[in-house]
Amino acid sequence: MPKQNVLNFFQACADDESVLQRFNRKSLPELMLHARSMGFDFTQDDLTSVIGAMEVYVITERMGEEINASSSLWAKMWGKPHMQYVIDELYRSFSEDERARFAQ
């Protein structure tokens, strides 16, 4: 269930730009604290596991690349806060059915 909470948190950020903007300015410890205060119960490991799985899928399956320092996905981070990257380049790129696999 914690990984589903991560996805629910991402959905809240995707649904409300003001929520996303508020989290864009937070460090990881602050993000964890404030997400929990909003009712999203997950650990840092849950968060990084979901993000990592999304990145692996995008790089290997969609882009057909190896995961290394020159993977095309990394260039999409430039100039964006990390949460903006996660929501725009990862979370929003998956359908609801595809997202379900990351809750496993």
Secondary structure, DSSP 4 states (H G I P E B T S, - for coil): -HHHHHHHHHHHHHH-HHHHHHHHT--HHHHHHHHHHTT----HHHHHHHHHHHHHHIIIIIS---SSTT-HHHHTTTTS-HHHHIIIIIGGGS-HHHHHGGG-
